[in-house]
Each structure stands twice: as C-alpha cells, then as structure tokens.
Amino acid sequence: MRLNKFSAMPGLVLLSALVVLSLLGPGAAPAAGEAGPVKIGVVFPLSGTEAAYGDCGLKGLKMAAKHRPTVLGRPVDLVLADNLSNKVDSCRETGRLIREDKVRAIIGCLTSGNTLAAAPVAEKAQVPLVAPWAPNSRVTQGRKYVFRVCFVDPFQGQVAAKFARENLKAKTAAVFTDLKQEYCVGIARCFRQAFQQMGGKVVFKAFYNSGDQDFAPQLEAAKKANPDIIYLPGHFREDALIARQARAMGLNQPILSGDGAQTEELIFQGGEAVEGLCLTTHFHPQGVDTPAGKQFVAAFRKLFRYDPESVSALTYDAYNVLLDAITRAGSTDPPAIAKALEQTKDFPGATGMLTLLRHDAIKPVVILQVKDGKFKYLTSVKP
C-alpha cells in the first residue's frame, strides 16, 4: 500500500502512531534535476500483525530525519510504503518505490521474512537496501546491494546459548520455533547448535505458526521433557501467549527469548507470565556507549516521554548510515552509494560503533530481563 511521502525537514510531525503524513517545510513538489530532494524509500509494516514494529521504526526515523534533514546540500524525501506485515506486499512495494518513485535507496523492511522477500527486488534493480532489523543470515548472502545494521542470528544464538549455560545454569532446554518466521527458524537453529556445542542438551523441540492461539499440545510435551529452560525466540504476540499458557500449566522454568520480543506489547500482553523473561537484543538506553546514542536517547525521551527500544534505534542507525554513505560517495547514484556502504567502518550509531563486514553489522548483543513490568539492562556481549 503506497502512503504519503514526506520530506526530512526540521519540524517533522508524527500525526499518528502508524503513518507519518508530512513535514513542515517549504515546497511540496520536488525540484527537477540534481537540485531536488534525495528520494529514499521506506518499506515498513504500518498495519497488520507487525504494525507495532512499524510504529517503533517510524519513531526512530522521525528522530533521524529531525537530526539530519539534508544530504549533499539537498533535502531528504522519505517515501513511505506499507507492506501490510506480509512478504507479498514487501516485494510489491519495494518494486513500486523503485519503478514509480525513482528512489535512490530503500530502508526496510523490518523482520527477516519481509526483508528476504524484498531483497531480490532491490538487488535486481541495483538499488541499495539497508535493513534496520533483519538478523536472518540469508538476508545479505550473495548480494551486492543489500545491507543491514543489526547483528546476525548465529552471533545472537551463540550469546543466548552461553547465557543459558553460564548465567541460567541450564543443562537442558526446550526450543520453540515459529515455522512462518525466517528469523525464528534461523535463531532457533543457531541456539540449538551452540547450546549443544557448549555441553547442553535440547530435550524437546516444539513447532508452531504465527497466528496460532492454542499451544497446549506443545506445552504438555515440553512439561513431560522437564527442561531447565524454555528458549522462545518468536515475535512478541506468540511469545506472550506461550508464556501465559506455560505458566498456567505449571511450567515455571526460566524463559529466554530473542530480539523479536523487545516491545512494550510483550509486557502488556504477557503480564505476570513474562516477568523474569530474559532476551537477547540490540539496544537499551543503559547500554549506550556512544555520543550519538546518548543524543538519540535524550531526544527520544524528550519527544515521546519513554525510553526507545531496539527497532527505533536500529531505524535511526539505518537512516544515518545510509546518509553517511551518500555523503562519502558524493553522489546519489545507487551503485556509488552501495560501494560507500561496503566501506562503512566504526560509524558511531545509537546502537554502538558500527562496521559493515560483508554487508553485516559487527556489534554487541544486549541482554535484558523483564523486571517489575519493565525491560531491565543486564549486560552487553561484544563480538
């Protein structure tokens, strides 16, 4: 679904939680030629089951556009598209932005599955796509025009396994996998491999699909296996449901999740059942160690009156990394931008110092715990 476009000019106004309609600033129509705005496409889930992630992404985008509204002396024109939280529209809207709006690069799509759907379109058109949040390893593999500013599943899985073994003292684990989410499939596999290599044993593997409501069969089987921990790296909706049903059935083992759980909706929907849940993720204000990160946190708190989470911070970084590449390239030519992105090194982002190695971000994993209804920072693990 094509949405309104907006220019990244001072005075950006977020008119709703889901859709940014416009920015204050002179001139609604772009000027012709190189003097006109630099068009960047944005493909986010602004409606559907993943809209909470899109909302977070737009907030990060708002902060980034406010802090850096121009590049190469030209205003940035962000053209929004709603992928409706599905792969088909991720692919369709990416193509539409490239063909019809002539965008020079794309930020999107949020979630690995939707980004995997969009990536081949951008690659074929030779238009750079920078993914804020898509940790599945396959997103960038074999591609020259696809990049990401988040860490990848193998590293996250290793950190989770080490935390389970050393901090949670787990010898056995039950692993739940959402078969409809490439992110979940990838990180669950990486966790299982790392956990077993560290001497742990996976005593039960459970499978489900996004949108499922009843997890009693899987939980009954998990209860019989009696694991030391439950590894549940899904999206927040299913994580909350599974946690509630698990606690109701008497499964009181620690739950360890992944970055898909870091949204206030997890706590709202999970309630007491997610109290004590630990998760691996990308960002927390207490783990910030760069001036850019501190500036981002302060500005976000001032504007929204609460702390930013990972998707907002990653989107902020995606925008700024892209504009940094355009500046270093000295051009809005897509191949030149892609070449500059490949050379990104020690970029001071909100989520830490960022280097793109083979198109993937090398950066720490943050570990959080839900305590007293809030995400509490535990530690950061560097690569």
Secondary structure as GFF3:
##gff-version 3
##sequence-region A 1 383
A	DSSP	beta_strand	2	8	.	.	.	ID=ss1
A	DSSP	beta_strand	12	13	.	.	.	ID=ss2
A	DSSP	beta_strand	22	23	.	.	.	ID=ss3
A	DSSP	three_ten_helix	33	35	.	.	.	ID=ss4
A	DSSP	beta_strand	38	44	.	.	.	ID=ss5
A	DSSP	alpha_helix	51	67	.	.	.	ID=ss6
A	DSSP	beta_strand	70	71	.	.	.	ID=ss7
A	DSSP	beta_strand	74	82	.	.	.	ID=ss8
A	DSSP	alpha_helix	87	99	.	.	.	ID=ss9
A	DSSP	beta_strand	105	108	.	.	.	ID=ss10
A	DSSP	alpha_helix	112	125	.	.	.	ID=ss11
A	DSSP	beta_strand	129	131	.	.	.	ID=ss12
A	DSSP	three_ten_helix	137	139	.	.	.	ID=ss13
A	DSSP	beta_strand	146	148	.	.	.	ID=ss14
A	DSSP	alpha_helix	153	166	.	.	.	ID=ss15
A	DSSP	beta_strand	172	178	.	.	.	ID=ss16
A	DSSP	alpha_helix	182	197	.	.	.	ID=ss17
A	DSSP	beta_strand	201	208	.	.	.	ID=ss18
A	DSSP	alpha_helix	216	225	.	.	.	ID=ss19
A	DSSP	beta_strand	229	231	.	.	.	ID=ss20
A	DSSP	alpha_helix	236	248	.	.	.	ID=ss21
A	DSSP	beta_strand	255	257	.	.	.	ID=ss22
A	DSSP	three_ten_helix	259	261	.	.	.	ID=ss23
A	DSSP	alpha_helix	264	270	.	.	.	ID=ss24
A	DSSP	three_ten_helix	271	274	.	.	.	ID=ss25
A	DSSP	beta_strand	278	281	.	.	.	ID=ss26
A	DSSP	three_ten_helix	285	287	.	.	.	ID=ss27
A	DSSP	alpha_helix	291	304	.	.	.	ID=ss28
A	DSSP	alpha_helix	310	329	.	.	.	ID=ss29
A	DSSP	alpha_helix	334	342	.	.	.	ID=ss30
A	DSSP	beta_strand	347	349	.	.	.	ID=ss31
A	DSSP	beta_strand	352	357	.	.	.	ID=ss32
A	DSSP	beta_strand	360	362	.	.	.	ID=ss33
A	DSSP	beta_strand	365	371	.	.	.	ID=ss34
A	DSSP	beta_strand	374	381	.	.	.	ID=ss35
###
